[in-house]
Structures are given as structure tokens and as C-alpha cells.
Amino acid sequence: MELRKLVGHRTLLQCAASVIVENDKGQVLLGRRSDNGRWDYAGGSIELDERVEDCADRELYEEMGLHAEALELFMISSGPETHYIYPNGDEVSNVEIVYICREWSGEPSARDGEMTDLRWFNISELPEDISEPVMPVINEYVEMRKKRAE
């Protein structure tokens, strides 16, 4: 927030850690974002000197009320397709480190106001209105799940 006061809405490089949560039925937990009304997985900016895995767990807890018991590195997403302008006008170029979490504790609950609703989705029935900057990750995830099912 302090940096935004200095640079305004100019594009910033944003390093983020994110978590795709699966339950034992193979469903994916998504939350509806309060800022753009679209579905998303948990994730957010890595703080100074914060370990990436700690950020992933913190964001998962803040946004979905869960703690990661185990994280599996899935992919790193970057490039022009991850460029995003938030509804408030802030512009970012994302470098996102994405984990899959199949072992977690807690009860799913929207905690910090960033998500208004949480739901489990079957991989074949993901909503169409997924937040734009995470679509490359979701597409890779769906492909990975298809290959795993074969």
C-alpha cells in the first residue's frame, strides 16, 4: 500500500503465492472475489522476507479459513497473459508460484472480505466466470487432471 502511494496505478511486478485446494472427491475449492465478482483460488502477494510457502499458507487461511498441511509445487505462471488491472485501477504484472494442497485443516470459510462465497467444484463443472489472471493456471490444472485421469 505504501508503494502504491508513491507510484499510483502504474504497473508493478507482483510476486504471489497461490493455492489450489482439492478435497478427497477431487473437487476444487474456489471463492468468489469481492472486487470483481469472479471465481478464484486463494493467493496473494509475498511480503518482504516472507517464505513463499508461508505466504501460500497465510493467504489460504486469510481467504478460505484453511491451513495447508502439505503443499505440492504445481507451476510458476508469468508473462503477458498474467498482466492484470484491478477494478480500482492498480496494474500488475504477476509472477505467481502455484501450489496444490490435498492435505489441509480447518473448515472452509470466507474470512478477510476478499472472498464473498466459497464452493467446491467438480473439475468438469468449473464456473465460466473465473478471474482472468488465473485462467492460464486453471487451464494447465484442468489439463493435468485430464492426463492424471487417463
N, C-alpha and C positions, 0 to 999 in steps of 0.2 A: 504494500500500500504506500509506503514511503517513496519507493521508486516511482510509482505512478504519479505522485505529486510533482516529481521532477520532470518526467518525460511525457505526461499526459497520456493520450491514446496511442502514441507511436508503437510500432511493432517491437515487442520484446521476445527474446529467446526464453521459452519457458520449459524447464526440465520438470517432468512429472513422473510419479509412480502411480500405477493403477492396478486394480484387482478385478478379475472376472471370477465370480463365485459360482461354483457348481454344487448342487446337492446330490444325495445318493441316487436320485432318479435321473441324473444327467441334466436337470433343468438349470437355467442360468438366472441369477438374481439381478434385476435391473431396477433402477429408480428413475422416476420422472423428475427432471431438473426443474427447479423453481424459476430459473432465469429464462429458459427458452421453451419450457413445456415438453421437451423431448426426453426420450429414454436414454439412459447411460449406465455404465458400471461405475464403481467407486474409484476415485482418483483425485489427485491434486498436486500442486507444486511442492517440490522438495525444498525444505528450508535450509538455510546456511548450515553447513557442517552436519546435516542430518543424513543418516544412512538411508539408502534407497528402500531397503526392506522395512525399516522403521516408519518411513513415510507411508508406504503402502498399507501397513497395519493401522497407522494413525488415521489415514483417510477412510479406510474401511470402517473403522469404529465410529468416526465422526459422522459419516454419511449413512451408514447402514446398521450401526449398533453391533457389529461383529468383530471378533479378534481372529486374525489368521493364526492357526496353529502350524501350518506349513504352507510355504509359497513355492511355486514352480515357475521359473522364468519361462515366459511364453515368447515374447518378441520385443523388439525395440522399434517403435514407429516414429518416423520423421519424414521430412520432405514437404513439398508444396501442398500436398493433399491434407496435411495436418495444420496448415495455416488457418487461423480462425479469428473472427471478430465477434466478441461477446456482445450481447444486447446493449450493454452500457457504452459500447464504442471502443473498449480496450482491445488491442490487436496483439496476437501472439503467433509465434512460430514454435510449435510444440516438438519436443523430443520426449517421447513417452516410453517408459520402461514398464512393460505389462506383465503381470503375473497371473497365474491361475491358482485358485485356492479351493481345494476339495476338503480340507480339514480346518474347521473353524469352530468357535464357541460363541455363545450368545444367541439372542433372538433378533431377527431382522426388525429394525425399526428406524424410521427416518428421524435423525437426531438433531442435526445442526441447521436445518432450514434449507439446505442446498437441494434436498430431495423432498418431494411432496407425497410420494407414493412409492412403495416397493412391491414388486411382484416377481414370482418365479415364472419363467417362460420355458416351454419346450423349445429345443433348438430349431425345430421345423416350423415353429409358430412365433418367431420373434416379431415384435411390432415393426411397422414400416417407419414410424417417426422416431428413429434413433438419431441422436445428436451427431451432426455432420463430422466433427473432427475425429470421432471414434469409429466411423464406418470402415476405414481401411483395416482396423484391428478386428472388428466384428466379422468382416468378410474373410479374413485369414482364419479366425477362430472357427467359423462355420465350415470352411474347407478342411481344417484339421480334424474336426469332429466327423465329417463325412468319411475321410480316409481312415480314421480310427474305427468306424463302424463297419468298414469293408472287410 
